[in-house]
């Protein structure tokens, strides 16, 4: 590239982000350069603040400014139900849906032996310790419906089997408002297997 060194460094830094290729990184770098100085520096300050102020909640391991996080500290939450998710963004999706009023546990990934991610790299041991302490009546496994997510859910189910806790898995199948005609085979199969009595 024949760009100035600061632009090259910015393109290289942006291209390390997930889903950002070199061309997109190049467009973003020149967009940032074209912005007013205050806007560009606000982006820089936001990145710095995320790295300096956020930490992990000592209870659920979600990202937070305060410890414990707002959800774990909320006395109105259903304390006996813990929903296990892979990432903080999954927790955010469930919270936006407004269907879960219990607590959470963030694994920070899923089992993926090919990528070198085993139980030791996740917060599985802390989840088991949390259940052993008592007070947890149900663990909802809300890992993603992928091969790795399913393997993680199976591993957790086995690890929790000897503990006095109900273990459930989130339902899978057809999204609301969709049509059977256009659904994938896997979605239809999951919907049939996960049917419930009305």
Order of alpha helices (4+ residues) and beta strands (2+ residues): alpha-alpha-alpha-beta-beta-alpha-beta-alpha-beta-alpha-beta-alpha-beta-alpha
